[in-house]
Amino acid sequence: DAGFAETTPTYRGGEEALQNFIRANLVVPAEALKAGLSGTLYVQFTVEANGCLTNIKVLRGPGYGLDEEAIRVLKLMRGQWMPGQRGGKTVAMQLTIPVHY
């Protein structure tokens, strides 16, 4: 509907603050370090209308404990997201973000 603006959820402080939070809190598991893994995994989640994150899951994760670690870090973001809006109403929206390790 052309009359309804849509605003996607945003992390308080913006994209740079989001990546800084992830870098500061992500602990690469010893198993992943031993395997010499590096790269990016993608985490999908829903930002609820109240700003809480639900349905957190890793897409295309490498394993070695990194998937669980990325989920742990996202759970630390409670209250740090501003929810999306559709048609002037606050709504739940799904997002996918990169996590670099």
FENWO-V77942 format. One record per residue. RES is the residue in three letters. PSI is psi as a letter, one per 40 degrees, with the letter a starting at -180 (NA if undefined). D_LAST is the distance of its C-alpha to the last C-alpha in whole Angstrom. Layout:
BEGIN
RES | PSI | D_LAST
RES | PSI | D_LAST
END
This chain:
BEGIN
ASP | h | 39
ALA | d | 40
GLY | e | 41
PHE | h | 38
ALA | i | 35
GLU | h | 31
THR | h | 29
THR | i | 25
PRO | i | 24
THR | i | 22
TYR | h | 20
ARG | h | 22
GLY | e | 21
GLY | a | 20
GLU | d | 17
GLU | d | 16
ALA | d | 16
LEU | d | 14
GLN | d | 11
ASN | d | 12
PHE | d | 13
ILE | d | 10
ARG | d | 8
ALA | d | 11
ASN | e | 11
LEU | h | 8
VAL | h | 9
VAL | h | 7
PRO | i | 10
ALA | d | 12
GLU | d | 13
ALA | d | 10
LEU | d | 10
LYS | d | 13
ALA | e | 13
GLY | f | 11
LEU | i | 8
SER | i | 5
GLY | a | 6
THR | h | 6
LEU | i | 8
TYR | h | 11
VAL | h | 13
GLN | i | 16
PHE | i | 19
THR | h | 22
VAL | h | 23
GLU | i | 27
ALA | d | 29
ASN | e | 29
GLY | e | 26
CYS | i | 24
LEU | h | 21
THR | i | 22
ASN | f | 22
ILE | h | 18
LYS | i | 17
VAL | h | 14
LEU | h | 15
ARG | f | 14
GLY | i | 11
PRO | e | 11
GLY | a | 12
TYR | f | 12
GLY | e | 12
LEU | d | 8
ASP | d | 11
GLU | d | 13
GLU | d | 10
ALA | d | 9
ILE | d | 13
ARG | d | 14
VAL | d | 12
LEU | d | 14
LYS | d | 17
LEU | e | 17
MET | e | 18
ARG | h | 21
GLY | e | 24
GLN | e | 21
TRP | h | 22
MET | h | 25
PRO | i | 26
GLY | i | 27
GLN | i | 31
ARG | h | 33
GLY | f | 37
GLY | e | 37
LYS | i | 36
THR | h | 33
VAL | i | 31
ALA | h | 28
MET | i | 26
GLN | i | 23
LEU | i | 19
THR | h | 16
ILE | i | 13
PRO | i | 10
VAL | h | 7
HIS | h | 4
TYR | NA | 0
END
